Structure formats: C-alpha cells, structure tokens
Amino acid sequence: MLVAALCPWLLRNRLLVGRWTLSTAFDENVARVSAVATSAALQGLAAEPWSETWEHLYDILELQAVPELARVGSKASAPCDLQVDWQRRIAVAGRDLVMANPLTYAGVHARGVARSLLDPGHRLWYHVLTGSDWAKTGVVAAVWARIAWSLRRWAAGDALRALWLERVWRIPPIAGALWWGLLVGRLAIATVTVRGLGRLRRRVPVLLLLAGTIAYHLLLPGPIAHDRFYVPVVPVVVAIVGIGGISLWGSGGYNVPCAPTPSPHDTAVRGGHHDRGHA
C-alpha cells in the first residue's frame, strides 16, 4: 500500500529532476544551509540563519552555479527547464563546497547543535511574557557564546566574570528568573532522560531505537538547529522521562512484588499443624 501510494510521486520526480527521489528538500538544504554556513565560516563572518548576510552568501553561490539567473528578473519567471536545471546545479554547487571543506562544515554543524542545546529559549519566552524584546534587558542574549569567546583565549576569569555580570548582577529579576528556570528545567529533563535510557539498557533494540531517534532530531538541523525541529521527538522524550522519573521513586511497578520467604520456624510451625490435622 505504501509503495503504491508513493510510486506516482517517485515517477513524477523521475520525469522532472531525472532521478528517483521522494523530495529534493535535502539537496536544497545542503545549498541554502550547509554551504552558506560553511562559506560564512571560511570568510570569518558571523551570519545568523536567514539574515541579510546569510541570504547574500546564498545569492552569490546561486549566481555562481546558475549565471543565467542574472538575465532573469526572478526564478519564478525563468523558463521551466531552467528552474529544473537550477535546482540540480545549486545542489551540486552546495555539495561541492561542503565536500571541499569537510572540517569547516563539521565545525559549523557542531556549533549549531551546541548553540541550540545551550539556548534555553529565554528570548522567545521573555517576549511572550513581557511583550518586550530581550535586547531591552541590557544583557547579552547568547551568554555561552560570550563565555566561549573568553575560553578560546584562555581567559577563564573573564568567562566567569561574564557569567556573573550577565546572568546574576546586571540581569533584571524577571529575565534572570526566566533564564535560570529554563536552564535548570533543561538540565533536569536531560538528567532524567539519561536515567530513563539507562533503565532500558537490557532492552538493546528498544534502547537503540529511542536513543537513535533522539540523536537524529538533535543532530540533523546543524547550523539552523532550533527548538521547532525537536517537536517530532517530544513524545519519545516524554516517554523516556516517564521511565526515568519512575526510577527516582523506587521500582514503581517495574518488578512484581514477591511473597516474603518463610523462615525455618514458620515452616516448622505450619508443618506441625499439618501433622496434627491428619492425626
């Protein structure tokens, strides 16, 4: 049934893009995300995803791959065959850039994942709760990046001073409570999740399936990692947190209670009553 449902789409893509594929989203993401992040790192630019700098770097890559677009007002007005060829050529250009600089790409990918995991979502929730942007608090939004900047220069004292000033001394009370609360919440969830996975260590297939699902969703987004990419894996995390949480309060039903083992005295007493009954 699944193959029958997918066959028309596979055939359509085979006719349009020349290969059997379900989607070209991965190819385009390599060009629009991975290649752009790699290009920014090679040039020493701090480009936020989808910022003007980010889009400018993508436009440069696009024009290098498909120079014909310079003569067309927009991609939407380009001939159909050029649009199809554009998709193939931009994907090849993006892949070639990444493959030519694998270490740089691995670095920006890892930093994107780390940045997302260390960001507790304080900017979003501060705006939701107060209606104001985090910038109005007067403290650095990405404090971990500021600390990493100091540590790369072997200035551990400056890193600690930045954490103290930006998250304890200067930060407004509401913003501070929000940041520390979200951070502690994330650490608690991570701890209980690891504990829950540990409870499944004897069920290796289940452990590998659940841990692999979580790792896939955490690592895949890379340079554009954001909480919204983790939404599909939330039910899995909730289930594992439940297992880990139960283990914090004892066995919690994992083991069937066993009847207490009778002592030799109890056995002798019961045996004596049994003999007298027969007598």
N, C-alpha and C positions, 0 to 999 in steps of 0.2 A: 504493500500500500504506500509506504513512504517513498520507495523508488518510483512508483507510478506517478506520485504527486510531484516529484522533483524533476522527472525526465523532461517535461516541456520547458522548464526554466533552464535546464542544462543545455538543451538543444538550442534555445534562443540565444544563450550566451556563446555557444559554439559558432553560431552563424554571425554574430555581431563582433565578437572580440577574437575569434579564431582559436579558441581553446575551451576545453570542458572545465567549467568552473561555476560554482554557485553564486559567487559575488566577487566583484573587483574592489571591494572596500579595503581589503588588506593592502593591495598594491597601492591604492591612492594614499592610505595612511602612512605607508613607508615613505612616500614622497612628501606629503604635507606635514608629517610629524617627525619621523625619524631622521630624514635627510635634512630638514630645516634645523632641527636641534643640533645635529652634527655640524652643519655649516656654521651655526652661531658659535659653537664651541671652538671650531677651528679659527674663527676670526676674533675670538675673545669677546664676544658680545653677550650681554645679559638680556636675552629675548624671552619675554613671557609668552606662553602659548596664546595665539590669536591676536597678539599686539600688532601695532603698525610695523615694528621691526620684523616680527615673525612673518607677517604677510609679504613684506618687501623681499625677504630672503626667498620665500616661495616663488614670488613673481620672477626673480632672477633665474631660479632653477627652471621654471616653466618656460621662459623665453629661450634659455639655452637649449632646452630639449625640443621645443616646438617654435622655432623662429617665425613660422608663418603666422602665428597669432598676432605679431606686431602689425600686420596689414589688415587685421580684422578688428572690428570695433569691440566685440566680446566673443567669448566662446559660444554663447548661445546662438549667435548669428553666423557662426562658422559652418561650412558645409558638413553634412553628416559624416562623410568619410574622414574628414579632418578631425572631427570630435572623437571618433572611434580611435583613430591613429594617435591623437593627443593622449588619450588615456594610456595607451600602450607605451608611448615614448616617455611620458613623465614618470611612469612606474619604473621603466628601465633606468632612467637618469637617477631617480631616487635610490634605487637598489645599488647602482654602481657607486654612488657617493658613499653609501653606508659600507659597502664591501671594501672600498678603498681605504676606509678609516675605521676598522673594527674596534680598536681600543677606545677611540674617541666616542664612538657610538655607545659602547658598553658603559663608559663613564657617565654620559648624559642620561642614559636609560636608568642606571642605578641611582643617580642623584634625583631623578624624577620620582622614582618609587619611594626613596627615603624622605624626600620633601613631603610627599603626600601622607606617609605614615606618621611623620612628626607633626603635621599640621592638624591640630585638634578640631578645626572648624570654627575657631573663635571669631573670625571676621564675619562669617555668614550669620552666626547666631547673635553677635553683638548688634548687627544691623536689624535683625528680626526683632530683638527685644527692645532696642532703644530708638530705632529709626535713624540712627546716625552711622556714619562710616567709621571704621576702626582708625583711620588716619586722624580723626579728631581727638583721639585719646592722647596723642603726642608721644606714643612709644612705638618702637619698631614692631612691625607685624610679624616678620619672619625672624624671630629671635635666634632660632637654631642656625640659620644661615650666618647671622652675625657672630655667633659663637664659633662656628666652623671657620669663619674668616680669621679669627684670632688664633685658633688652634693650628691652622696651617702655617702660621708664623711663630709657632711655639710660644705663644703668649697666653699661657693658661690663666694667669692672674687677670688679664684683660677680659678673657672669656667669662670668668666668674663675676667680675665686676659688671659686665654687660647683663648677665642674667639677673643680678641683684637689682641693678638700676631699672632695667626694662620690664621686669616682672614682679618686683616687690616694692621698690621705693617710689618710682615715678608713676606707675600704672594706677589709673582710677580704681576705686574699690569694686565697682560693678564689673569692669573689664577684667580685673585681677581674679575675682571670684569665678568668673566665667572661664577664663583661660586655665586656671589651676584645676577647676572642677572637671572640665572636659579632658584635661591631660590625665588626671587620676582615673577618670572613668575609662579612658582608653587602656591605660596600664592594667586596670582591674580586669577588663574584658580579655586582654591579651593573656594575662596570667591564668584566668580560669579556662580559656580556650586551650592553652598548652596542657593544663591539667586534664582537661577532658580528652584530648588526643592521647595523653598518657594512659588513660583508663582503657583505651581501645588498642593498646599495644599487642594484646594477644589475638586480636582480630585483624591480621595484617591486611587482607584485601579491603576491608572497610576503612581502616586507617589510611591506607594509601589513596583510596578514592576521595575521602573527605579532605585530607591534607593537600592532595594534588589539586582539588577544586579550588580551595582557598588560595594556594600559591599561584595558580593560573590567573585568577582575577586580581591578585595583588601585583603580580609582575608584568602582566601583559601591557597595561597602558603606558608605562615608562614615562617619557617626557611630559605627557599630558595627564598623568595619574591624578585622579580626583575621586572624592567620595562617591560620586554618582556611578562610577564604574564598578563600585563594590556592591551595589544594591542587589544584583542577582545572586550573590553568595551569602547574603544576610541570613536566609533561612538555615543554611548549613552551619553558620557560626552560632546561631541561636540554639540549634540542637546540641552542638558540642559544648556550648556554655552551660546548657542544662545538665549534661553529663558531668562536666567538671564541677558545677555547683552542688550537685547531689553528693559528690565525693567529699565536699567540705564538711558535710554533716553526717559522716559515717557512711555505711554501706547503702543506706537509703533504699533498701529493697532489691539491691543487686544480688544479694545472697539469700537464699531461702533459710529462715531460722531453723536450726537443728534442735531436736529434743536433747535435754541435758543427759549426759552419760550417767547411768545409775552407779552408785558407789557399791563396793562389795557388801557393806552392811545392809543396804536396801535390797540387794539381790538375795541375801540370806534370809531376810525377814519375809520377803514375798515367797521364797521357796518353802519356808516353814509353814506359812498359812496354806499354801497349796497342798502340802503333805497332809496337814490336819484335816483339810476338807475331804480328801479322799478316804481318810481313815473313818 
